[in-house]
Amino acid sequence: MQLDDRFDELVDSLTGFHRTWLIYLGVELGLFGRLRAAGRNGLTAAELAVASGCDPAPIGAWVSAADAQGLIELQGERILIDDETAVVLLDEARPEFLGGQFVHAVIASLDWAGMLEFFRTGRPVRERPDRYRLSIERLTVQDVAVFFQEALAELPQLVADLSGGGRVLDIHCGGGRWLIAMAQRFPALRLVGLEFEPDSVARARANVSAAGLAGRIEIRQGQVDQVGGAGEFSLTYFQYALHQLSDPVGALRAAWAATDPGGRLVVLDWPLPSSRDEFRSRQGELVAAVQLDELYQGTSLATREQFAGWFAEAGIPAPATIDLASGASLFVADRP
C-alpha cells in the first residue's frame, strides 16, 4: 500500500472515532428519533435544539459534524435523516439494529483509563459501574431481534413446542428484555430470569412490571449454579452470557440438569473468529475490537471450538452449531 493510501485509511479510522460519538449523542439525546419523526420536512437546528431540550450551540456543532459524516442531510436549513440510517440506528426490532452497539462502545470506553496499566500488568478491572451493565442491555437488544428473526427461523420445532406452553429459563437475564419478548410472542409460556447483579435484578423486575407481565415472569437473584430443580424447564437459554461467566462448564452443567427430558439448552453468542481470514472480515474486525474490552474486565469471547469443548466437558451431547446471517451463532443441545 502506498503511503498516501495508508494515510487516508488511518484518517478514516480517526474520523470513525468521532463518528461513533456523534451517533451516541444522536441516539441518547433523541436527535435521530426527532428527525425521523419530522419526516420529509425535517427540522432546523434551532427546532432540533428545542425539541431535544438541548443548548443551540452544541446542537449546531453536532449538525455540522453529522452532516460532514453523512449521518444526516442538510437541505438548506432543514435537517433530514434517510430511512436506511434510521433503521440501523433506531429500529430495535431489526437484526440490523446497531444503535445499542454504538452506545455500548462509548460507555465501555469511558472505563478505559486503566487500559495501559492492564496491558503492562495483565490485571483486569473486575468491577464495572452500573451504567456499563445498562449499556450491555442496550447492546443485547440486537440479540433479541436476532433470536426472533433469525434463530427461530432455524428452529421450527422449538417454535411449535413453545407455542404449546412450558417453562423457560433465561440465565444471566440482565434487564429481562428477552423474557418480555418471549412472553409476548408465546402467551402460554411461564418464564424465569436468573440474574446475580443487584442493579440488573431491580431493572429486570421493573421492566417486567411495566410490561404487565409480573404474573408470568419471575426474576430470581442468585448464582448461575442455582438455576432450579431437576427437569424444571423445557428451555434453558444463555444470550451473550455464557462466555462472560467464570465457570461456563459449571453453568452449562447446572442448566442441563434443570432442562426437562425432551427439552433444549440453547446458547446464542457472537463467537471469536477461529481463523485469520475470519478476523479480516467486517464481522471479525468488530468482534476483535470487542474482545479487547472483554479481556480488560477479565472475561473473554470464545471460538466455536471453545463453546463445543465446554459442552463436552459438562457431559452434554455435542450441540448443533448454527451460524446466523447476522454473525451470531446458536449452539443447541436437545435433551433425550
N, C-alpha and C positions, 0 to 999 in steps of 0.2 A: 504494500500500500504506500502511495506517495505521502510525503509529509503534509501537504495541504489537505489531502483527503482524510488523513488521520486527525488533523486539527479540527476539521469540520465535524467529524464524527464525535469527537470528545466535547466540542461545543454543544452539540445536540444533547449529549448526556447532561451537561451542566444546565442547559435550559430545561431539561426534563425534571430536574430537582425543583426548579421554580414552578414548573407546570403542576407538579404534584401539590404544592402548597396552594396554588391558585384554585385547583379543583377542590381541595379540602375546604378552603374558605367558601367556595361556591356551594358546596354541599351543606356544610354545617350552618352557614348563615341563611340558607334557603334562597340564595341568589338564583341558582339554576331553576329551582322549582317555581319561583315567581316569574321568571322569564318564560318558562314553558306555559304557565297559566295565562300569561298575557297574549299568547298566540301570535298571529302574524303581525299584529300591531306593535308588539314589543313594548319596551319601556325606555324612557330616558334614564340617564344616570341619576338625575335628581329623583325621579319617580322610584327607581330601584332602591335608593337610599331610604326614602320614606317608607316604602313597603317592607323593607327588611329591618327597619329600626336602627340603621347604621349612620355613621357620620358621612357626609357627602365627599369629603376629601379622599379618604382611603377607598371609597367605592369608585370614585373617578379613576384612581390609580389601578384598581383591580380591573375595571372595564378596559383600560388601555392595554394592560398586560394580557388579559384573557383574549382580547381581540388579536393581539400580536401572535398569540399561541394557537389561534384557530379554534378556541373553545366556544367563542360566541361570534356573532357577526354584527358589525356596526353598519347600519344603513342611515346615513346622515347622523342624526342624534338618537335614533331608535336602536335599541339593543335587542337582538333576537338570538334564540338558540335553535339549532336544527334538530329534527326529530331523532336522528341516529345518536347524536351526543346525549340527548335527554334520556333515551332508552338505556344507554350504557351506564350513565351516572345516576339515574333516578329510579329505574324500574326494578324494584327489589324482587319481584316475582319471576324475573327472567334469568336464565343461567348466564347471560352476558353481562349481568349487573356487576359493575366494578366500583361503584361509589363507596361501598364499605371497605374495599381494598385500599383505596386512597386515604380514607380516614384512618384506618389501622396503620398504614405506612407512616403517616405523620405522627400519630400518637406514640407508636413504638419508638420512633427515632428521638422523641423528647427525653427518653431514658438513656440515651447513648453517651452521656457524658463520661461514663466509665468504660467505654469500649476500648480505649487504648490500654487501660490497665488490664482488662480482660485478655487482650492479645498478649500482653507481656507475662502475665501470671497464669493464665488459663483458669482463673477462678471466676465462675459465673455470678451474675446477680440473681439471687434466688427469689427475691420478693419484688413483685411489680405492683404499682398502685392500682386502686380500683378502676381508674379511668382506662387502664390498659385492658382489663377484663371486659369493660364495656365496649371497647373498640373491637375486641375479639368477637363479641356478639354481633356488632355491625358487620364485621368481616364474614361471619358464617351465615348471614342472611343469604348470600350467594349459594352456600352449600345446601340450604333448604330448597332453593329453587332447582338446583342440580338434582337433588334427590327426587323431587316430584316430577320433573320434566324429562330427566334422563334415566335415573336409576330405576324408577318404577316401570318405565317402558321396557327395560331389560328383564323385569321380574314379574311377568303377568300372573303367575301362580300366587305370588305374595300378595298382589292386589286383590285377587279373588279371596284369599284367606282373610285378609284384613277387613274386607267388606262384610264378612260374616261375624266379625267381632273378635274378642280375645283381649289379652293383657299385654301391654307393650312397655318396655323399659328403655329409657334414654340415659346412658351412663355418662357422667360429666356433662350435664344438660345445659349448663350456662344459664342464659336468661329464659329458657323454655320455649323458644320460638318454634323449634321443630315439633315439639309436643302439641302446641296450639294448632299448628297447621295440620298435624295428623288427626287431631280430634275433630277439626272442621271438615276434613276430607272423608274420614271414616267414622260416622256417627255411632257405630256400635262398639267402638273400642273403649277400653279403660286404660289409662296411661299413668306411668310413674316416671318422674325425673329424679335422678340421684346427682347431687352436687355437694362439694365439700368446701367451697369458698363462701363464707357467710354473706358477702355482698351480692354474689350471684344468686344465692338461695332467696334472698329478700327480693331481688329484681324478678326472678322467675315467678315467685308467688304473686307478686304484684301484677305481672303481665297476665298470668293465668286468671286472676280475679277480674282484671279489666276486660278480658275476653269473655267473661261469664262462663268459664269452664271449670271452676273450682270443684264442682261436683263430679267431674270425670278425670281430672288431672291432679295427682298428688305429687308434691315436691318434697323429697326427703333430703335431709342433710346427713351426710355420712361419707365414709371412705369407699373406694371402689371395690374393696373386698367384702362390703356389706350390702350386696345388691339385692338380697331377698332370699326366700326359701327355695328349696329344690323344685325345679319344674314350675316355677310360679308364672313364667312369662312365655307367650307364644313367639315374641320377637324381642331380642335384646340388641341394642344398637349403640354404636360409637360413631359420632360425627366429628371429624377433625379433632379427635381427643386421644385416641389410643397411643399415638406416638409421643404425647406430652406426659404420659404417666410414668412414674418412677419404676413401676413394675408391670409392664404391659402383659407379660406372660401370666402373672397372677391375676390381673384384671380379666383377661380372656378366660382363664380357668374358672373364675367366680361367675362370670357371665354365662359360660357354657353350662355350669351346674344349675343356674337359675332358668335355663331355657327348657321348655317343656318338650318331651318327645314329639316329633313331628313339627317342631318349631324351628326357628332360624336365628343365627347370630350374624349380624351384618355390620361391617365396618366401611364407612365412607371416609376417604382421606385423599390427600394430594401427595403421592409418593415422590421421593427424591429420585432423580434420574439414575439409571443404572449404567449408562454408557456416556462416553464423551460426546457422541453425536446427539444424544438426548439433551445433554446440557446446552448444546449450541442451538437448540430450538427456542422459539419465543417463550414457550411454557417453561423450558429448562432455565432460561435466564431469570425468570420471575421466581421460580422455586429456589434456585441457588441463592438469590438475594434474601428470601425469607429465611433460609437456613441460617444465615448469619445472626438474625435476631433470635432464632431458636437456641442456637449454641450459647449466645450471650446470657440467656436466662437458665441455662443448664438442661435444656431439652434438645431434641434433635428430630428432624424429619427422617423418615425411613424409606428404604427402597422396597420395591415389591418383594424382593427376595427376603428382606428382613421381616416383613409382615408374615410371609409364609412360614418363616422359621419360628416366629412367636406362636403361631397356631400349632405347629408341630410340637414345640416344647411344652405347650399347655395340654397336649394329648387330645387335640381336636382334629377331626379329619381335615385333609387338605382342602382349603376353601376354593371355590370357583373365583377366579380373578377376572373382573370385567373392567376394561378401560373405557371411560366415557368420553364423549366428544369434547367436554369442557376441559379435559386434562386430569380430572379426578379419577379415582379407581374405587371399585367395590370389591370387597372380599366377603364372600357369602358361604357360610357353613350350615348345612341342613342337619338337624339332629334326628337320627333314625327313630 
